[in-house]
Amino acid sequence: MAKKKTSVISNNWFPVWGEEFDFPLTVPELALLRIEVRENDKHQKDDFGGQTCLPASELKSGFRSVPLYDEKGDKFKSAKLLMRFQFR
């Protein structure tokens, strides 16, 4: 299992990370990409902001709108991530 973490962006309603991560896959048919969003608050611990889990075998190259789900698994109506996927 590989884990990567982006840098923290403070006080920004529309954050842009512009970071790239490589994940070598040995068995792509079984691989999952789990994405978790956390709110970094100076006064409290990091709060859960949303998550999603994507099967690597179903990802396609290009820009994708990725939905986020709450801790119960319910989809947020207006929270998504714009992500770009590339495969070699």
PyMOL Python script that loads the backbone (N, CA, C, O; Angstrom):
from pymol import cmd

cmd.read_pdbstr("""\
ATOM      1  N   MET A   1       0.846  -1.170   0.000  1.00  0.00           N
ATOM      2  CA  MET A   1       0.000   0.000   0.000  1.00  0.00           C
ATOM      3  C   MET A   1       0.897   1.241   0.000  1.00  0.00           C
ATOM      4  O   MET A   1       1.785   1.373   0.843  1.00  0.00           O
ATOM      5  N   ALA A   2       0.663   2.131  -0.934  1.00  0.00           N
ATOM      6  CA  ALA A   2       1.418   3.382  -1.018  1.00  0.00           C
ATOM      7  C   ALA A   2       0.528   4.536  -0.581  1.00  0.00           C
ATOM      8  O   ALA A   2      -0.653   4.589  -0.926  1.00  0.00           O
ATOM      9  N   LYS A   3       1.107   5.463   0.184  1.00  0.00           N
ATOM     10  CA  LYS A   3       0.369   6.654   0.614  1.00  0.00           C
ATOM     11  C   LYS A   3       1.132   7.891   0.183  1.00  0.00           C
ATOM     12  O   LYS A   3       2.360   7.938   0.255  1.00  0.00           O
ATOM     13  N   LYS A   4       0.397   8.883  -0.263  1.00  0.00           N
ATOM     14  CA  LYS A   4       0.977  10.181  -0.627  1.00  0.00           C
ATOM     15  C   LYS A   4       0.117  11.259   0.018  1.00  0.00           C
ATOM     16  O   LYS A   4      -1.074  11.055   0.249  1.00  0.00           O
ATOM     17  N   LYS A   5       0.724  12.406   0.309  1.00  0.00           N
ATOM     18  CA  LYS A   5       0.004  13.501   0.958  1.00  0.00           C
ATOM     19  C   LYS A   5       0.396  14.813   0.290  1.00  0.00           C
ATOM     20  O   LYS A   5       1.576  15.086   0.070  1.00  0.00           O
ATOM     21  N   THR A   6      -0.610  15.617  -0.026  1.00  0.00           N
ATOM     22  CA  THR A   6      -0.339  16.934  -0.619  1.00  0.00           C
ATOM     23  C   THR A   6       0.070  17.918   0.459  1.00  0.00           C
ATOM     24  O   THR A   6      -0.068  17.638   1.650  1.00  0.00           O
ATOM     25  N   SER A   7       0.570  19.065   0.045  1.00  0.00           N
ATOM     26  CA  SER A   7       0.863  20.130   0.985  1.00  0.00           C
ATOM     27  C   SER A   7      -0.453  20.756   1.459  1.00  0.00           C
ATOM     28  O   SER A   7      -1.492  20.583   0.822  1.00  0.00           O
ATOM     29  N   VAL A   8      -0.404  21.471   2.558  1.00  0.00           N
ATOM     30  CA  VAL A   8      -1.588  22.127   3.126  1.00  0.00           C
ATOM     31  C   VAL A   8      -1.747  23.493   2.479  1.00  0.00           C
ATOM     32  O   VAL A   8      -0.782  24.246   2.351  1.00  0.00           O
ATOM     33  N   ILE A   9      -2.978  23.808   2.071  1.00  0.00           N
ATOM     34  CA  ILE A   9      -3.297  25.136   1.535  1.00  0.00           C
ATOM     35  C   ILE A   9      -4.261  25.786   2.513  1.00  0.00           C
ATOM     36  O   ILE A   9      -5.335  25.248   2.779  1.00  0.00           O
ATOM     37  N   SER A  10      -3.880  26.950   3.052  1.00  0.00           N
ATOM     38  CA  SER A  10      -4.688  27.601   4.078  1.00  0.00           C
ATOM     39  C   SER A  10      -5.568  28.701   3.512  1.00  0.00           C
ATOM     40  O   SER A  10      -5.189  29.417   2.586  1.00  0.00           O
ATOM     41  N   ASN A  11      -6.759  28.817   4.097  1.00  0.00           N
ATOM     42  CA  ASN A  11      -7.691  29.918   3.811  1.00  0.00           C
ATOM     43  C   ASN A  11      -7.933  30.146   2.328  1.00  0.00           C
ATOM     44  O   ASN A  11      -7.747  31.255   1.827  1.00  0.00           O
ATOM     45  N   ASN A  12      -8.338  29.120   1.640  1.00  0.00           N
ATOM     46  CA  ASN A  12      -8.590  29.257   0.215  1.00  0.00           C
ATOM     47  C   ASN A  12      -9.830  28.437  -0.137  1.00  0.00           C
ATOM     48  O   ASN A  12      -9.846  27.219   0.043  1.00  0.00           O
ATOM     49  N   TRP A  13     -10.863  29.105  -0.636  1.00  0.00           N
ATOM     50  CA  TRP A  13     -12.111  28.426  -0.986  1.00  0.00           C
ATOM     51  C   TRP A  13     -11.970  27.579  -2.238  1.00  0.00           C
ATOM     52  O   TRP A  13     -12.741  26.640  -2.435  1.00  0.00           O
ATOM     53  N   PHE A  14     -11.005  27.891  -3.084  1.00  0.00           N
ATOM     54  CA  PHE A  14     -10.782  27.144  -4.322  1.00  0.00           C
ATOM     55  C   PHE A  14      -9.314  26.743  -4.413  1.00  0.00           C
ATOM     56  O   PHE A  14      -8.570  27.291  -5.227  1.00  0.00           O
ATOM     57  N   PRO A  15      -8.891  25.786  -3.580  1.00  0.00           N
ATOM     58  CA  PRO A  15      -7.470  25.423  -3.572  1.00  0.00           C
ATOM     59  C   PRO A  15      -7.057  24.677  -4.839  1.00  0.00           C
ATOM     60  O   PRO A  15      -7.834  23.918  -5.420  1.00  0.00           O
ATOM     61  N   VAL A  16      -5.821  24.915  -5.246  1.00  0.00           N
ATOM     62  CA  VAL A  16      -5.225  24.214  -6.385  1.00  0.00           C
ATOM     63  C   VAL A  16      -3.879  23.693  -5.894  1.00  0.00           C
ATOM     64  O   VAL A  16      -3.017  24.469  -5.482  1.00  0.00           O
ATOM     65  N   TRP A  17      -3.707  22.377  -5.942  1.00  0.00           N
ATOM     66  CA  TRP A  17      -2.464  21.794  -5.449  1.00  0.00           C
ATOM     67  C   TRP A  17      -1.419  21.687  -6.537  1.00  0.00           C
ATOM     68  O   TRP A  17      -0.253  21.988  -6.284  1.00  0.00           O
ATOM     69  N   GLY A  18      -1.778  21.278  -7.716  1.00  0.00           N
ATOM     70  CA  GLY A  18      -0.813  21.160  -8.811  1.00  0.00           C
ATOM     71  C   GLY A  18       0.294  20.155  -8.520  1.00  0.00           C
ATOM     72  O   GLY A  18       1.400  20.289  -9.044  1.00  0.00           O
ATOM     73  N   GLU A  19       0.017  19.158  -7.699  1.00  0.00           N
ATOM     74  CA  GLU A  19       1.014  18.153  -7.356  1.00  0.00           C
ATOM     75  C   GLU A  19       0.751  16.870  -8.141  1.00  0.00           C
ATOM     76  O   GLU A  19      -0.389  16.562  -8.489  1.00  0.00           O
ATOM     77  N   GLU A  20       1.817  16.133  -8.413  1.00  0.00           N
ATOM     78  CA  GLU A  20       1.698  14.875  -9.137  1.00  0.00           C
ATOM     79  C   GLU A  20       2.227  13.749  -8.275  1.00  0.00           C
ATOM     80  O   GLU A  20       3.208  13.907  -7.549  1.00  0.00           O
ATOM     81  N   PHE A  21       1.560  12.606  -8.364  1.00  0.00           N
ATOM     82  CA  PHE A  21       1.987  11.418  -7.649  1.00  0.00           C
ATOM     83  C   PHE A  21       2.022  10.240  -8.617  1.00  0.00           C
ATOM     84  O   PHE A  21       1.157  10.111  -9.485  1.00  0.00           O
ATOM     85  N   ASP A  22       3.024   9.389  -8.461  1.00  0.00           N
ATOM     86  CA  ASP A  22       3.124   8.161  -9.244  1.00  0.00           C
ATOM     87  C   ASP A  22       2.844   6.982  -8.326  1.00  0.00           C
ATOM     88  O   ASP A  22       3.376   6.896  -7.220  1.00  0.00           O
ATOM     89  N   PHE A  23       2.002   6.080  -8.804  1.00  0.00           N
ATOM     90  CA  PHE A  23       1.700   4.864  -8.078  1.00  0.00           C
ATOM     91  C   PHE A  23       1.945   3.674  -9.000  1.00  0.00           C
ATOM     92  O   PHE A  23       1.117   3.391  -9.866  1.00  0.00           O
ATOM     93  N   PRO A  24       3.065   2.971  -8.832  1.00  0.00           N
ATOM     94  CA  PRO A  24       3.294   1.783  -9.640  1.00  0.00           C
ATOM     95  C   PRO A  24       2.311   0.690  -9.215  1.00  0.00           C
ATOM     96  O   PRO A  24       2.164   0.419  -8.023  1.00  0.00           O
ATOM     97  N   LEU A  25       1.645   0.068 -10.175  1.00  0.00           N
ATOM     98  CA  LEU A  25       0.653  -0.954  -9.884  1.00  0.00           C
ATOM     99  C   LEU A  25       1.145  -2.316 -10.342  1.00  0.00           C
ATOM    100  O   LEU A  25       1.562  -2.482 -11.488  1.00  0.00           O
ATOM    101  N   THR A  26       1.094  -3.285  -9.445  1.00  0.00           N
ATOM    102  CA  THR A  26       1.486  -4.639  -9.814  1.00  0.00           C
ATOM    103  C   THR A  26       0.280  -5.450 -10.289  1.00  0.00           C
ATOM    104  O   THR A  26       0.407  -6.305 -11.165  1.00  0.00           O
ATOM    105  N   VAL A  27      -0.894  -5.176  -9.702  1.00  0.00           N
ATOM    106  CA  VAL A  27      -2.130  -5.860 -10.117  1.00  0.00           C
ATOM    107  C   VAL A  27      -3.214  -4.787 -10.279  1.00  0.00           C
ATOM    108  O   VAL A  27      -4.030  -4.598  -9.377  1.00  0.00           O
ATOM    109  N   PRO A  28      -3.232  -4.083 -11.417  1.00  0.00           N
ATOM    110  CA  PRO A  28      -4.173  -2.978 -11.611  1.00  0.00           C
ATOM    111  C   PRO A  28      -5.643  -3.378 -11.464  1.00  0.00           C
ATOM    112  O   PRO A  28      -6.473  -2.553 -11.080  1.00  0.00           O
ATOM    113  N   GLU A  29      -5.965  -4.625 -11.763  1.00  0.00           N
ATOM    114  CA  GLU A  29      -7.354  -5.080 -11.680  1.00  0.00           C
ATOM    115  C   GLU A  29      -7.881  -5.052 -10.244  1.00  0.00           C
ATOM    116  O   GLU A  29      -9.091  -4.982 -10.028  1.00  0.00           O
ATOM    117  N   LEU A  30      -6.980  -5.106  -9.269  1.00  0.00           N
ATOM    118  CA  LEU A  30      -7.379  -5.120  -7.859  1.00  0.00           C
ATOM    119  C   LEU A  30      -7.067  -3.817  -7.130  1.00  0.00           C
ATOM    120  O   LEU A  30      -7.443  -3.658  -5.968  1.00  0.00           O
ATOM    121  N   ALA A  31      -6.385  -2.881  -7.793  1.00  0.00           N
ATOM    122  CA  ALA A  31      -5.940  -1.650  -7.147  1.00  0.00           C
ATOM    123  C   ALA A  31      -7.083  -0.649  -6.978  1.00  0.00           C
ATOM    124  O   ALA A  31      -7.938  -0.505  -7.852  1.00  0.00           O
ATOM    125  N   LEU A  32      -7.079   0.036  -5.836  1.00  0.00           N
ATOM    126  CA  LEU A  32      -8.039   1.105  -5.542  1.00  0.00           C
ATOM    127  C   LEU A  32      -7.279   2.375  -5.209  1.00  0.00           C
ATOM    128  O   LEU A  32      -6.233   2.330  -4.563  1.00  0.00           O
ATOM    129  N   LEU A  33      -7.806   3.504  -5.648  1.00  0.00           N
ATOM    130  CA  LEU A  33      -7.262   4.807  -5.299  1.00  0.00           C
ATOM    131  C   LEU A  33      -8.229   5.444  -4.308  1.00  0.00           C
ATOM    132  O   LEU A  33      -9.355   5.793  -4.664  1.00  0.00           O
ATOM    133  N   ARG A  34      -7.784   5.592  -3.069  1.00  0.00           N
ATOM    134  CA  ARG A  34      -8.618   6.226  -2.045  1.00  0.00           C
ATOM    135  C   ARG A  34      -8.141   7.654  -1.867  1.00  0.00           C
ATOM    136  O   ARG A  34      -6.954   7.900  -1.658  1.00  0.00           O
ATOM    137  N   ILE A  35      -9.069   8.590  -1.949  1.00  0.00           N
ATOM    138  CA  ILE A  35      -8.772  10.011  -1.809  1.00  0.00           C
ATOM    139  C   ILE A  35      -9.539  10.522  -0.604  1.00  0.00           C
ATOM    140  O   ILE A  35     -10.749  10.325  -0.495  1.00  0.00           O
ATOM    141  N   GLU A  36      -8.824  11.181   0.301  1.00  0.00           N
ATOM    142  CA  GLU A  36      -9.451  11.745   1.490  1.00  0.00           C
ATOM    143  C   GLU A  36      -9.103  13.218   1.576  1.00  0.00           C
ATOM    144  O   GLU A  36      -7.947  13.606   1.408  1.00  0.00           O
ATOM    145  N   VAL A  37     -10.117  14.039   1.841  1.00  0.00           N
ATOM    146  CA  VAL A  37      -9.933  15.483   1.980  1.00  0.00           C
ATOM    147  C   VAL A  37     -10.118  15.838   3.448  1.00  0.00           C
ATOM    148  O   VAL A  37     -11.080  15.415   4.088  1.00  0.00           O
ATOM    149  N   ARG A  38      -9.182  16.622   3.969  1.00  0.00           N
ATOM    150  CA  ARG A  38      -9.256  17.049   5.366  1.00  0.00           C
ATOM    151  C   ARG A  38      -9.148  18.567   5.437  1.00  0.00           C
ATOM    152  O   ARG A  38      -8.432  19.186   4.650  1.00  0.00           O
ATOM    153  N   GLU A  39      -9.851  19.150   6.371  1.00  0.00           N
ATOM    154  CA  GLU A  39      -9.771  20.588   6.614  1.00  0.00           C
ATOM    155  C   GLU A  39      -8.707  20.822   7.674  1.00  0.00           C
ATOM    156  O   GLU A  39      -8.768  20.246   8.760  1.00  0.00           O
ATOM    157  N   ASN A  40      -7.741  21.661   7.362  1.00  0.00           N
ATOM    158  CA  ASN A  40      -6.675  21.980   8.307  1.00  0.00           C
ATOM    159  C   ASN A  40      -7.081  23.221   9.081  1.00  0.00           C
ATOM    160  O   ASN A  40      -7.146  24.316   8.521  1.00  0.00           O
ATOM    161  N   ASP A  41      -7.351  23.055  10.356  1.00  0.00           N
ATOM    162  CA  ASP A  41      -7.804  24.156  11.213  1.00  0.00           C
ATOM    163  C   ASP A  41      -6.746  24.402  12.285  1.00  0.00           C
ATOM    164  O   ASP A  41      -6.328  23.470  12.971  1.00  0.00           O
ATOM    165  N   LYS A  42      -6.316  25.639  12.430  1.00  0.00           N
ATOM    166  CA  LYS A  42      -5.260  25.963  13.395  1.00  0.00           C
ATOM    167  C   LYS A  42      -5.708  25.729  14.838  1.00  0.00           C
ATOM    168  O   LYS A  42      -4.879  25.464  15.708  1.00  0.00           O
ATOM    169  N   HIS A  43      -6.998  25.825  15.093  1.00  0.00           N
ATOM    170  CA  HIS A  43      -7.496  25.743  16.463  1.00  0.00           C
ATOM    171  C   HIS A  43      -7.948  24.346  16.863  1.00  0.00           C
ATOM    172  O   HIS A  43      -8.085  24.059  18.052  1.00  0.00           O
ATOM    173  N   GLN A  44      -8.176  23.489  15.902  1.00  0.00           N
ATOM    174  CA  GLN A  44      -8.636  22.136  16.187  1.00  0.00           C
ATOM    175  C   GLN A  44      -7.823  21.146  15.369  1.00  0.00           C
ATOM    176  O   GLN A  44      -7.011  21.528  14.527  1.00  0.00           O
ATOM    177  N   LYS A  45      -8.057  19.877  15.632  1.00  0.00           N
ATOM    178  CA  LYS A  45      -7.395  18.865  14.812  1.00  0.00           C
ATOM    179  C   LYS A  45      -7.984  18.896  13.406  1.00  0.00           C
ATOM    180  O   LYS A  45      -9.048  19.474  13.187  1.00  0.00           O
ATOM    181  N   ASP A  46      -7.295  18.278  12.460  1.00  0.00           N
ATOM    182  CA  ASP A  46      -7.790  18.233  11.082  1.00  0.00           C
ATOM    183  C   ASP A  46      -9.148  17.541  11.042  1.00  0.00           C
ATOM    184  O   ASP A  46      -9.306  16.444  11.577  1.00  0.00           O
ATOM    185  N   ASP A  47     -10.118  18.175  10.414  1.00  0.00           N
ATOM    186  CA  ASP A  47     -11.466  17.629  10.310  1.00  0.00           C
ATOM    187  C   ASP A  47     -11.637  16.908   8.975  1.00  0.00           C
ATOM    188  O   ASP A  47     -11.094  17.317   7.949  1.00  0.00           O
ATOM    189  N   PHE A  48     -12.398  15.837   9.021  1.00  0.00           N
ATOM    190  CA  PHE A  48     -12.728  15.090   7.813  1.00  0.00           C
ATOM    191  C   PHE A  48     -13.576  15.961   6.902  1.00  0.00           C
ATOM    192  O   PHE A  48     -14.543  16.577   7.351  1.00  0.00           O
ATOM    193  N   GLY A  49     -13.214  16.017   5.607  1.00  0.00           N
ATOM    194  CA  GLY A  49     -13.945  16.839   4.655  1.00  0.00           C
ATOM    195  C   GLY A  49     -14.656  16.040   3.578  1.00  0.00           C
ATOM    196  O   GLY A  49     -15.614  16.532   2.981  1.00  0.00           O
ATOM    197  N   GLY A  50     -14.217  14.836   3.319  1.00  0.00           N
ATOM    198  CA  GLY A  50     -14.832  14.002   2.292  1.00  0.00           C
ATOM    199  C   GLY A  50     -13.864  12.940   1.821  1.00  0.00           C
ATOM    200  O   GLY A  50     -12.666  13.008   2.093  1.00  0.00           O
ATOM    201  N   GLN A  51     -14.398  11.951   1.108  1.00  0.00           N
ATOM    202  CA  GLN A  51     -13.555  10.874   0.610  1.00  0.00           C
ATOM    203  C   GLN A  51     -14.198  10.226  -0.603  1.00  0.00           C
ATOM    204  O   GLN A  51     -15.389  10.398  -0.863  1.00  0.00           O
ATOM    205  N   THR A  52     -13.395   9.486  -1.331  1.00  0.00           N
ATOM    206  CA  THR A  52     -13.892   8.651  -2.422  1.00  0.00           C
ATOM    207  C   THR A  52     -12.908   7.510  -2.622  1.00  0.00           C
ATOM    208  O   THR A  52     -11.748   7.601  -2.220  1.00  0.00           O
ATOM    209  N   CYS A  53     -13.367   6.460  -3.233  1.00  0.00           N
ATOM    210  CA  CYS A  53     -12.529   5.302  -3.526  1.00  0.00           C
ATOM    211  C   CYS A  53     -12.796   4.893  -4.973  1.00  0.00           C
ATOM    212  O   CYS A  53     -13.928   4.570  -5.334  1.00  0.00           O
ATOM    213  N   LEU A  54     -11.756   4.907  -5.792  1.00  0.00           N
ATOM    214  CA  LEU A  54     -11.910   4.661  -7.225  1.00  0.00           C
ATOM    215  C   LEU A  54     -11.141   3.413  -7.649  1.00  0.00           C
ATOM    216  O   LEU A  54      -9.952   3.298  -7.352  1.00  0.00           O
ATOM    217  N   PRO A  55     -11.790   2.482  -8.333  1.00  0.00           N
ATOM    218  CA  PRO A  55     -11.063   1.327  -8.869  1.00  0.00           C
ATOM    219  C   PRO A  55     -10.100   1.789  -9.980  1.00  0.00           C
ATOM    220  O   PRO A  55     -10.522   2.446 -10.932  1.00  0.00           O
ATOM    221  N   ALA A  56      -8.837   1.453  -9.858  1.00  0.00           N
ATOM    222  CA  ALA A  56      -7.837   1.880 -10.844  1.00  0.00           C
ATOM    223  C   ALA A  56      -8.176   1.373 -12.239  1.00  0.00           C
ATOM    224  O   ALA A  56      -7.886   2.050 -13.225  1.00  0.00           O
ATOM    225  N   SER A  57      -8.775   0.213 -12.337  1.00  0.00           N
ATOM    226  CA  SER A  57      -9.093  -0.361 -13.643  1.00  0.00           C
ATOM    227  C   SER A  57     -10.168   0.427 -14.393  1.00  0.00           C
ATOM    228  O   SER A  57     -10.308   0.275 -15.606  1.00  0.00           O
ATOM    229  N   GLU A  58     -10.929   1.265 -13.685  1.00  0.00           N
ATOM    230  CA  GLU A  58     -11.990   2.047 -14.325  1.00  0.00           C
ATOM    231  C   GLU A  58     -11.586   3.490 -14.617  1.00  0.00           C
ATOM    232  O   GLU A  58     -12.345   4.229 -15.243  1.00  0.00           O
ATOM    233  N   LEU A  59     -10.393   3.897 -14.167  1.00  0.00           N
ATOM    234  CA  LEU A  59      -9.935   5.267 -14.412  1.00  0.00           C
ATOM    235  C   LEU A  59      -9.507   5.423 -15.860  1.00  0.00           C
ATOM    236  O   LEU A  59      -8.944   4.510 -16.464  1.00  0.00           O
ATOM    237  N   LYS A  60      -9.786   6.590 -16.397  1.00  0.00           N
ATOM    238  CA  LYS A  60      -9.392   6.908 -17.766  1.00  0.00           C
ATOM    239  C   LYS A  60      -8.522   8.157 -17.748  1.00  0.00           C
ATOM    240  O   LYS A  60      -8.681   9.016 -16.881  1.00  0.00           O
ATOM    241  N   SER A  61      -7.600   8.260 -18.705  1.00  0.00           N
ATOM    242  CA  SER A  61      -6.723   9.426 -18.790  1.00  0.00           C
ATOM    243  C   SER A  61      -7.537  10.684 -19.049  1.00  0.00           C
ATOM    244  O   SER A  61      -8.577  10.651 -19.706  1.00  0.00           O
ATOM    245  N   GLY A  62      -7.037  11.794 -18.516  1.00  0.00           N
ATOM    246  CA  GLY A  62      -7.668  13.087 -18.740  1.00  0.00           C
ATOM    247  C   GLY A  62      -8.187  13.708 -17.456  1.00  0.00           C
ATOM    248  O   GLY A  62      -7.960  13.194 -16.360  1.00  0.00           O
ATOM    249  N   PHE A  63      -8.884  14.817 -17.612  1.00  0.00           N
ATOM    250  CA  PHE A  63      -9.467  15.518 -16.471  1.00  0.00           C
ATOM    251  C   PHE A  63     -10.787  14.864 -16.108  1.00  0.00           C
ATOM    252  O   PHE A  63     -11.590  14.538 -16.982  1.00  0.00           O
ATOM    253  N   ARG A  64     -11.008  14.674 -14.813  1.00  0.00           N
ATOM    254  CA  ARG A  64     -12.219  14.024 -14.326  1.00  0.00           C
ATOM    255  C   ARG A  64     -12.769  14.777 -13.115  1.00  0.00           C
ATOM    256  O   ARG A  64     -12.017  15.266 -12.272  1.00  0.00           O
ATOM    257  N   SER A  65     -14.073  14.855 -13.051  1.00  0.00           N
ATOM    258  CA  SER A  65     -14.770  15.401 -11.886  1.00  0.00           C
ATOM    259  C   SER A  65     -15.009  14.237 -10.925  1.00  0.00           C
ATOM    260  O   SER A  65     -15.743  13.301 -11.243  1.00  0.00           O
ATOM    261  N   VAL A  66     -14.390  14.302  -9.758  1.00  0.00           N
ATOM    262  CA  VAL A  66     -14.433  13.197  -8.807  1.00  0.00           C
ATOM    263  C   VAL A  66     -15.357  13.564  -7.650  1.00  0.00           C
ATOM    264  O   VAL A  66     -15.086  14.527  -6.933  1.00  0.00           O
ATOM    265  N   PRO A  67     -16.443  12.816  -7.453  1.00  0.00           N
ATOM    266  CA  PRO A  67     -17.366  13.120  -6.354  1.00  0.00           C
ATOM    267  C   PRO A  67     -16.763  12.764  -5.000  1.00  0.00           C
ATOM    268  O   PRO A  67     -15.900  11.892  -4.898  1.00  0.00           O
ATOM    269  N   LEU A  68     -17.229  13.448  -3.969  1.00  0.00           N
ATOM    270  CA  LEU A  68     -16.801  13.163  -2.599  1.00  0.00           C
ATOM    271  C   LEU A  68     -17.989  12.654  -1.797  1.00  0.00           C
ATOM    272  O   LEU A  68     -19.136  13.007  -2.069  1.00  0.00           O
ATOM    273  N   TYR A  69     -17.698  11.821  -0.807  1.00  0.00           N
ATOM    274  CA  TYR A  69     -18.722  11.217   0.038  1.00  0.00           C
ATOM    275  C   TYR A  69     -18.417  11.508   1.500  1.00  0.00           C
ATOM    276  O   TYR A  69     -17.256  11.657   1.883  1.00  0.00           O
ATOM    277  N   ASP A  70     -19.470  11.589   2.320  1.00  0.00           N
ATOM    278  CA  ASP A  70     -19.269  11.827   3.744  1.00  0.00           C
ATOM    279  C   ASP A  70     -18.864  10.521   4.440  1.00  0.00           C
ATOM    280  O   ASP A  70     -18.687   9.488   3.794  1.00  0.00           O
ATOM    281  N   GLU A  71     -18.721  10.587   5.767  1.00  0.00           N
ATOM    282  CA  GLU A  71     -18.259   9.429   6.528  1.00  0.00           C
ATOM    283  C   GLU A  71     -19.238   8.256   6.486  1.00  0.00           C
ATOM    284  O   GLU A  71     -18.843   7.111   6.700  1.00  0.00           O
ATOM    285  N   LYS A  72     -20.510   8.536   6.211  1.00  0.00           N
ATOM    286  CA  LYS A  72     -21.517   7.483   6.132  1.00  0.00           C
ATOM    287  C   LYS A  72     -21.608   6.876   4.726  1.00  0.00           C
ATOM    288  O   LYS A  72     -22.278   5.862   4.530  1.00  0.00           O
ATOM    289  N   GLY A  73     -20.935   7.496   3.748  1.00  0.00           N
ATOM    290  CA  GLY A  73     -20.983   7.015   2.373  1.00  0.00           C
ATOM    291  C   GLY A  73     -22.000   7.736   1.510  1.00  0.00           C
ATOM    292  O   GLY A  73     -22.239   7.341   0.368  1.00  0.00           O
ATOM    293  N   ASP A  74     -22.611   8.806   2.054  1.00  0.00           N
ATOM    294  CA  ASP A  74     -23.559   9.596   1.277  1.00  0.00           C
ATOM    295  C   ASP A  74     -22.808  10.617   0.432  1.00  0.00           C
ATOM    296  O   ASP A  74     -21.879  11.270   0.908  1.00  0.00           O
ATOM    297  N   LYS A  75     -23.216  10.747  -0.813  1.00  0.00           N
ATOM    298  CA  LYS A  75     -22.549  11.649  -1.761  1.00  0.00           C
ATOM    299  C   LYS A  75     -22.885  13.103  -1.446  1.00  0.00           C
ATOM    300  O   LYS A  75     -24.047  13.456  -1.248  1.00  0.00           O
ATOM    301  N   PHE A  76     -21.835  13.954  -1.403  1.00  0.00           N
ATOM    302  CA  PHE A  76     -22.050  15.392  -1.255  1.00  0.00           C
ATOM    303  C   PHE A  76     -22.648  15.923  -2.559  1.00  0.00           C
ATOM    304  O   PHE A  76     -22.201  15.546  -3.643  1.00  0.00           O
ATOM    305  N   LYS A  77     -23.638  16.780  -2.462  1.00  0.00           N
ATOM    306  CA  LYS A  77     -24.296  17.299  -3.662  1.00  0.00           C
ATOM    307  C   LYS A  77     -23.436  18.302  -4.428  1.00  0.00           C
ATOM    308  O   LYS A  77     -23.473  18.336  -5.658  1.00  0.00           O
ATOM    309  N   SER A  78     -22.662  19.118  -3.710  1.00  0.00           N
ATOM    310  CA  SER A  78     -21.941  20.189  -4.400  1.00  0.00           C
ATOM    311  C   SER A  78     -20.443  20.206  -4.119  1.00  0.00           C
ATOM    312  O   SER A  78     -19.799  21.240  -4.300  1.00  0.00           O
ATOM    313  N   ALA A  79     -19.881  19.095  -3.686  1.00  0.00           N
ATOM    314  CA  ALA A  79     -18.441  19.036  -3.432  1.00  0.00           C
ATOM    315  C   ALA A  79     -17.815  17.987  -4.334  1.00  0.00           C
ATOM    316  O   ALA A  79     -18.160  16.807  -4.264  1.00  0.00           O
ATOM    317  N   LYS A  80     -16.888  18.427  -5.186  1.00  0.00           N
ATOM    318  CA  LYS A  80     -16.174  17.523  -6.091  1.00  0.00           C
ATOM    319  C   LYS A  80     -14.735  17.988  -6.219  1.00  0.00           C
ATOM    320  O   LYS A  80     -14.406  19.129  -5.896  1.00  0.00           O
ATOM    321  N   LEU A  81     -13.899  17.108  -6.685  1.00  0.00           N
ATOM    322  CA  LEU A  81     -12.518  17.440  -6.996  1.00  0.00           C
ATOM    323  C   LEU A  81     -12.325  17.344  -8.497  1.00  0.00           C
ATOM    324  O   LEU A  81     -12.852  16.431  -9.132  1.00  0.00           O
ATOM    325  N   LEU A  82     -11.582  18.270  -9.069  1.00  0.00           N
ATOM    326  CA  LEU A  82     -11.204  18.186 -10.476  1.00  0.00           C
ATOM    327  C   LEU A  82      -9.790  17.617 -10.492  1.00  0.00           C
ATOM    328  O   LEU A  82      -8.852  18.237  -9.990  1.00  0.00           O
ATOM    329  N   MET A  83      -9.652  16.430 -11.074  1.00  0.00           N
ATOM    330  CA  MET A  83      -8.364  15.747 -11.068  1.00  0.00           C
ATOM    331  C   MET A  83      -7.983  15.347 -12.485  1.00  0.00           C
ATOM    332  O   MET A  83      -8.833  15.150 -13.353  1.00  0.00           O
ATOM    333  N   ARG A  84      -6.672  15.233 -12.688  1.00  0.00           N
ATOM    334  CA  ARG A  84      -6.169  14.766 -13.980  1.00  0.00           C
ATOM    335  C   ARG A  84      -5.432  13.455 -13.770  1.00  0.00           C
ATOM    336  O   ARG A  84      -4.577  13.341 -12.892  1.00  0.00           O
ATOM    337  N   PHE A  85      -5.772  12.470 -14.582  1.00  0.00           N
ATOM    338  CA  PHE A  85      -5.145  11.154 -14.508  1.00  0.00           C
ATOM    339  C   PHE A  85      -4.340  10.909 -15.777  1.00  0.00           C
ATOM    340  O   PHE A  85      -4.783  11.224 -16.881  1.00  0.00           O
ATOM    341  N   GLN A  86      -3.139  10.336 -15.600  1.00  0.00           N
ATOM    342  CA  GLN A  86      -2.291   9.942 -16.724  1.00  0.00           C
ATOM    343  C   GLN A  86      -1.768   8.540 -16.452  1.00  0.00           C
ATOM    344  O   GLN A  86      -1.436   8.198 -15.317  1.00  0.00           O
ATOM    345  N   PHE A  87      -1.700   7.742 -17.494  1.00  0.00           N
ATOM    346  CA  PHE A  87      -1.214   6.375 -17.355  1.00  0.00           C
ATOM    347  C   PHE A  87      -0.090   6.128 -18.346  1.00  0.00           C
ATOM    348  O   PHE A  87      -0.140   6.594 -19.485  1.00  0.00           O
ATOM    349  N   ARG A  88       0.922   5.394 -17.910  1.00  0.00           N
ATOM    350  CA  ARG A  88       2.056   5.065 -18.778  1.00  0.00           C
ATOM    351  C   ARG A  88       2.129   3.591 -18.995  1.00  0.00           C
ATOM    352  O   ARG A  88       3.019   3.113 -19.699  1.00  0.00           O
TER     353      ARG A  88
END
""", "prot")
cmd.dss("prot")
cmd.show_as("cartoon", "prot")
cmd.util.cbc("prot")
cmd.orient("prot")
